[in-house]
Structures are given as C-alpha cells and as structure tokens.
Amino acid sequence: MHPTEPEPTEADPLRVVLAEDSVLLREGLIGLLARFGHQVVAAVGDAEALHTAVAEHVPDIVITDVRMPPGQTDEGLRAAVALRERHPGLPVLVLSQYVQRSYAADMLDSGDGSGVGYLLKDRIGQVDDFVAAVGAVAAGGTVVDPEVVRQLLRRRRDPLERLTPREREVLALMAEGRSNAAICRALVVSDAAVGKHVGNILMKLDLPPAEETHRRVMAVLEFLRA
C-alpha cells in the first residue's frame, strides 16, 4: 500500500469511528490506532450503530468492515456508501476479508472517488503501511489494496486496451496509490518517463480537464470499472 498524495504525517491525530463486529479485532485496532496518536471516539459492531456514531461524533474518518450483522453480507459497505451520500467528503476506509471487485468499485464510486480506501484485513498486520493508509484516506487520498489491483489487472478490457504494457504497469501502481516518485523507484525509470506515461494514460482514457490529483483518481476509477 502506497497512499496517494496528500501524505499526512503519523503525527496528525485523527478522530475515528470504527465498525467491526469481531470484538478481538475491534479492540486490536483501537490499541493500534492509539499507538499512533489517533482516538477511536466510537467502536461499534453493526451498521445501525455505525450511522448513529457518525451522526454523534462527526469523525475525521470511518473504518468499517464490509460484512456486519445482521446478515453478514455487505451491511458495512452499504452503510459506508450511504454515509458518504449523507456526509459528502466523509473519508471512509473499508476492510474486507476477501477480494470483492464489486465492493471495491461501489466504494470507490461513492462521492468523487477521493477520501476512500479498500483494503484486505491481512494488511492490518503491516502496521506502518496500514496506519499510513488511514492517514492518507483521511486527508482525501485513495488507497486500493495491491491484491485487488493485481486481480483486476488480470481482467483488463476496454478502455485500457489502448494502453501499452508499460502504461498499464504505471496505472496499476497509481491504483495502489503510489506517487510518481514511488513509481520511479518501483519501475527503475526516470521521473520524466513516469510523467510521460501518466500523461499518456490520462489522454488515452479521455478524462475531462481537471486538477491533476483528481484526474489521477478518475484514472484509477476507470481502471476498476473496466
């Protein structure tokens, strides 16, 4: 996980509403976030309580499981999407046990695609990366689990067929949230080369004119929808 810009520091304290029905994981996340200076202002175990907690506490970010009582299907995800409709700009990080392409697309389609994240629960064990992802989403970034990116990349269809293999590599890294500098390091190429690839990607996807960071988010959404 390599969050998109802006990249806040770990010192930035956040007020978090956490929704997770597993008591063990919920308590673990509370302690983990506290270690990095963040405050879990409410920790709940179902979607209804999540709505109530957000209305009461107006948090900086919501972290929620996809599956919660009573149905253990997609209650957490549907609550997250509804919350972003009700509170535009509310950052939400969704955690999932498995890769669910439709869940990722639904979450990232909410609002304008900024301030959202979709991670597998396995990533929580990568503590520094997980906490960085929380901070990035709270700051308006977009974070997609690398395993989700890899699985989606194997299913690419139009409009991404217009991209060269190298441009697809760059877009996949963008979808993981990496900055141009991080892409340079990953592919061992120059900053100018990455800038050219990013420009080609934005042009070939026919994205409308917009601020550069927002166009990168739009490119990631095209990648997930294809």
Backbone torsions as a table, in degrees:
resi	resn	phi	psi	omega
1	MET	NA	126.4	178.9
2	HIS	-135.5	96.6	-171.2
3	PRO	-60.5	152.7	176.0
4	THR	-73.1	160.5	169.7
5	GLU	-66.9	149.8	0.4
6	PRO	-75.8	148.4	-178.6
7	GLU	-112.1	102.1	-179.1
8	PRO	-73.1	162.6	176.3
9	THR	-85.2	162.0	179.0
10	GLU	-65.9	-16.1	-178.1
11	ALA	-77.2	-14.0	-179.1
12	ASP	-71.4	110.7	-178.8
13	PRO	-75.6	140.4	-179.1
14	LEU	-124.0	146.0	172.2
15	ARG	-98.8	119.6	-169.6
16	VAL	-116.7	135.5	164.4
17	VAL	-103.6	124.5	-175.2
18	LEU	-113.5	130.6	177.5
19	ALA	-123.5	111.2	-178.3
20	GLU	-156.7	124.5	-174.9
21	ASP	-80.7	-16.8	175.6
22	SER	-78.9	114.0	-177.7
23	VAL	-60.5	-40.6	-178.1
24	LEU	-62.3	-49.1	179.9
25	LEU	-67.3	-38.1	-180.0
26	ARG	-60.7	-46.9	179.7
27	GLU	-66.4	-36.6	177.6
28	GLY	-63.0	-41.6	178.9
29	LEU	-67.6	-36.9	177.5
30	ILE	-60.1	-46.6	179.9
31	GLY	-66.5	-40.3	180.0
32	LEU	-62.7	-47.8	-179.4
33	LEU	-65.0	-36.9	178.8
34	ALA	-63.4	-34.6	178.6
35	ARG	-59.5	-28.5	-178.6
36	PHE	-101.3	15.3	173.4
37	GLY	88.5	4.2	-179.3
38	HIS	-91.0	153.8	-178.0
39	GLN	-116.6	121.3	173.3
40	VAL	-84.5	103.8	-175.2
41	VAL	-80.0	-19.0	175.2
42	ALA	-156.5	137.5	177.3
43	ALA	-129.5	115.7	-172.1
44	VAL	-125.2	168.9	-175.1
45	GLY	-120.8	6.2	177.5
46	ASP	-151.4	166.4	-172.9
47	ALA	-67.3	-37.7	179.9
48	GLU	-62.5	-43.8	178.9
49	ALA	-66.5	-29.7	177.1
50	LEU	-62.9	-46.7	177.9
51	HIS	-58.0	-45.0	-178.6
52	THR	-63.4	-43.0	-177.6
53	ALA	-65.1	-40.3	179.7
54	VAL	-65.5	-42.4	179.3
55	ALA	-63.3	-35.1	-177.1
56	GLU	-79.1	-40.5	-169.8
57	HIS	-103.9	-17.8	-178.2
58	VAL	45.8	68.8	-173.0
59	PRO	-76.4	168.6	173.8
60	ASP	-77.3	-26.7	-179.4
61	ILE	-158.3	148.1	172.4
62	VAL	-109.3	132.1	172.0
63	ILE	-116.8	121.3	-174.6
64	THR	-139.4	145.6	171.5
65	ASP	-73.7	152.9	175.4
66	VAL	-70.2	-48.1	-174.2
67	ARG	-100.6	124.8	178.8
68	MET	-145.2	165.8	176.7
69	PRO	-60.0	154.8	7.1
70	PRO	-89.7	-19.5	-171.9
71	GLY	-91.3	-16.8	-177.0
72	GLN	54.7	39.3	175.8
73	THR	-113.8	-95.8	-177.4
74	ASP	-126.4	29.7	-177.7
75	GLU	-58.0	-41.7	-179.7
76	GLY	-65.1	-40.5	179.1
77	LEU	-65.7	-46.1	-179.8
78	ARG	-62.9	-36.7	176.4
79	ALA	-64.2	-40.9	-179.7
80	ALA	-62.9	-45.7	179.3
81	VAL	-63.1	-43.0	179.3
82	ALA	-63.5	-39.3	179.2
83	LEU	-64.3	-38.1	179.3
84	ARG	-70.7	-27.9	174.7
85	GLU	-72.0	-38.8	-178.0
86	ARG	-78.6	-32.1	-179.1
87	HIS	-125.7	80.7	-177.2
88	PRO	-54.2	134.0	179.4
89	GLY	88.4	-3.2	179.1
90	LEU	-66.4	118.2	179.2
91	PRO	-70.1	134.9	-179.3
92	VAL	-136.2	129.4	174.1
93	LEU	-113.9	118.1	-178.2
94	VAL	-99.5	135.6	178.0
95	LEU	-111.2	137.5	-177.9
96	SER	-135.5	146.0	177.6
97	GLN	-72.8	-33.8	-176.3
98	TYR	-130.7	163.9	174.7
99	VAL	-73.7	119.3	175.5
100	GLN	-126.1	103.7	-174.3
101	ARG	-58.1	-42.9	-177.5
102	SER	-65.6	-36.5	178.6
103	TYR	-63.0	-45.7	-179.7
104	ALA	-61.1	-45.1	-178.8
105	ALA	-64.6	-43.3	-179.8
106	ASP	-61.0	-43.1	-178.2
107	MET	-67.0	-45.5	-176.4
108	LEU	-73.2	-19.8	176.5
109	ASP	-79.8	-14.6	-176.8
110	SER	-70.7	139.8	-176.8
111	GLY	62.8	-136.9	178.8
112	ASP	-104.0	12.9	178.5
113	GLY	86.9	-1.3	178.7
114	SER	-99.2	156.0	179.4
115	GLY	67.9	34.9	179.3
116	VAL	-134.9	154.6	176.6
117	GLY	-149.5	151.2	177.4
118	TYR	-137.1	111.1	-176.7
119	LEU	-127.7	149.7	170.3
120	LEU	-78.8	147.2	-177.6
121	LYS	-62.6	-26.1	178.3
122	ASP	-57.5	-26.5	-176.5
123	ARG	-71.3	-17.0	-179.1
124	ILE	-60.3	-32.2	179.4
125	GLY	-66.2	-20.8	175.1
126	GLN	-89.0	78.1	-163.3
127	VAL	-55.3	-52.3	-176.3
128	ASP	-60.8	-43.0	179.7
129	ASP	-66.5	-40.3	-179.7
130	PHE	-63.3	-47.2	-179.3
131	VAL	-65.3	-36.9	176.0
132	ALA	-63.0	-38.8	178.3
133	ALA	-64.6	-41.1	177.0
134	VAL	-58.5	-47.5	179.9
135	GLY	-63.9	-38.8	-178.7
136	ALA	-67.0	-43.1	178.5
137	VAL	-63.7	-42.9	179.1
138	ALA	-60.8	-29.7	-179.8
139	ALA	-87.5	4.7	177.8
140	GLY	100.8	5.1	178.9
141	GLY	-80.0	176.1	178.3
142	THR	-124.4	127.7	-177.9
143	VAL	-127.5	125.2	177.8
144	VAL	-121.7	133.4	-179.5
145	ASP	-58.8	134.3	-179.2
146	PRO	-56.3	-33.3	179.7
147	GLU	-68.3	-35.6	174.9
148	VAL	-62.6	-44.4	179.3
149	VAL	-59.4	-46.5	-178.0
150	ARG	-61.9	-42.5	-179.1
151	GLN	-67.9	-38.8	178.8
152	LEU	-68.9	-35.0	-178.7
153	LEU	-62.2	-31.3	-179.7
154	ARG	-72.9	-9.7	-176.8
155	ARG	-114.6	17.3	-173.3
156	ARG	-60.0	136.8	173.4
157	ARG	-135.6	-173.1	175.2
158	ASP	-50.7	148.0	3.4
159	PRO	-85.2	5.3	-174.5
160	LEU	-77.6	-8.4	177.6
161	GLU	-65.0	-17.9	178.2
162	ARG	-74.6	-16.2	-176.7
163	LEU	-84.7	146.5	174.5
164	THR	-73.6	163.3	177.1
165	PRO	-54.5	-41.0	179.7
166	ARG	-67.1	-39.1	178.5
167	GLU	-65.4	-34.9	175.9
168	ARG	-65.9	-38.7	176.5
169	GLU	-60.5	-45.3	-179.2
170	VAL	-64.0	-43.3	-179.9
171	LEU	-64.7	-38.6	177.6
172	ALA	-61.4	-40.4	178.3
173	LEU	-70.3	-35.3	174.0
174	MET	-61.4	-40.2	-179.5
175	ALA	-65.3	-27.9	174.9
176	GLU	-76.1	-8.6	177.7
177	GLY	95.4	14.1	-175.6
178	ARG	-78.7	143.5	175.0
179	SER	-76.3	169.6	177.5
180	ASN	-58.4	-40.0	-179.8
181	ALA	-63.3	-40.1	179.2
182	ALA	-68.2	-35.4	177.0
183	ILE	-66.1	-40.0	176.1
184	CYS	-55.5	-46.1	-178.1
185	ARG	-67.4	-39.9	-177.1
186	ALA	-67.5	-38.9	-175.9
187	LEU	-98.5	-5.4	-178.7
188	VAL	55.0	54.9	177.0
189	VAL	-132.1	170.5	-177.3
190	SER	-78.4	160.9	176.7
191	ASP	-62.0	-37.3	179.3
192	ALA	-63.3	-39.5	180.0
193	ALA	-65.0	-43.1	179.1
194	VAL	-64.0	-43.7	178.8
195	GLY	-58.6	-39.5	178.0
196	LYS	-66.0	-43.3	178.9
197	HIS	-62.9	-43.5	179.6
198	VAL	-61.9	-43.2	178.1
199	GLY	-61.0	-41.9	178.1
200	ASN	-63.8	-40.4	179.8
201	ILE	-61.7	-48.9	-178.8
202	LEU	-62.3	-37.0	179.4
203	MET	-69.8	-47.0	-176.6
204	LYS	-67.8	-26.0	177.7
205	LEU	-85.6	1.2	176.5
206	ASP	55.1	44.0	-180.0
207	LEU	-78.2	140.1	-179.2
208	PRO	-68.3	157.2	178.7
209	PRO	-58.4	137.7	179.2
210	ALA	-168.5	173.5	175.4
211	GLU	-61.2	144.2	-169.6
212	GLU	-55.4	-46.3	-178.0
213	THR	-61.8	-40.3	179.9
214	HIS	-67.1	-37.2	178.7
215	ARG	-65.0	-34.6	176.7
216	ARG	-64.2	-41.4	176.9
217	VAL	-61.9	-42.9	179.5
218	MET	-62.2	-38.0	177.9
219	ALA	-63.9	-40.7	177.9
220	VAL	-62.8	-41.0	178.6
221	LEU	-63.4	-39.9	175.9
222	GLU	-61.2	-39.8	178.7
223	PHE	-60.5	-42.5	-177.4
224	LEU	-74.9	-30.4	-177.7
225	ARG	-79.7	-25.1	-171.3
226	ALA	-63.3	NA	NA
